[in-house]
Amino acid sequence: MKQGTQGPAGVSGTPGSGEGEGESEGEARAVRVPVQLTAADVDRGCAGADAADRAVRAVRAVRGEHTHSETPLPRPRPPVVQRSSVRGQILDALRSALVAGELRPGEVYSAPVLGERFGVSATPVREAMQQLALEGAVEVVPNRGFRVVERGVRELAELAEVRALIEVPVMLRLARTVPAERWAELRPLAEATVRAASSGCRATYAESDRAFHRALLALSGNEQLVRIAEDLHRRAQWPLVGGPATRGRADLVADAAEHMALLEALGAGDVDVVRGLVGEHFAGAG
């Protein structure tokens, strides 16, 4: 009986396998070559997939298969989950309903009921409501849902004061430093607020109003300022306890007209007019 042979590096031939008979000793020793992954392979982003491909090519090379001309097939990617997109759409819809007065202050709304309204499950609604809770628009009511926060005139006045403290100095500085042509670029946004105000839709106007102020403050180059100011602006647009919408179409039209006047004053570099317009604008915001 032929005995098995022990080769170098712990690689051995296997007696009686059928395929081993008639092969040279060198060929028998080359049948199994372990492929080791190095630490560099693991540290290299997608190292697992690349290392697996190299391992397959190494084994084929040992068996005498050609690999140099083969193009590796792309590995399938996991499906893109759109859940965050759904949550974002529901969050936007809830914000619009809140500004429009469809979600009334003091009322409690459950995620399943709102989910039926929007044609989605309760999960993205609950996640969107949690975000609104972080923003202070609603509060969690255990085992019931979310209650829309009740706000009064005093809170609105406080928000207007804080906005003025943050934005007025920035606008005055921009009036002195930003060239007139840059202000002209914002005219379409100001005109969009006029059209939105004419529609009488509070939610539509609120969105265009924030877009105008966001673009104006963005000229400062301070992203943190823009983010904080927009959060305060959004809070100032929530309905008060007295009704779903305390400002009618005429109020929205007057507010939008101030945008046009403010833009003209900024373009002219008239600091005194800018200061007066911004003060009046924030005093009447809400």
Secondary structure, DSSP 4 states (H G I P E B T S, - for coil): -PPP-B-GGG-B--TT-STTTTS-HHHHHTS----PPPHHHHHSSSHHHHHHHHHHHHHHHHTT---TTPPPPPPPPPPPP-HHHHHHHHHHHHHHHHHTTSS-TT-EE-HHHHHHHHTS-HHHHHHHHHHHHHHTSEEEETTTEEEEPP--HHHHHHHHHHHHHHHHHHHHHHHHHS-HHHHHTTHHHHHHHHHHHHHT-HHHHHHHHHHHHHHHHHTT--HHHHHHHHHHHHHHTSPPTT-S-SS-HHHHHHHHHHHHHHHHHHHHT-HHHHHHHHHHHHHT--
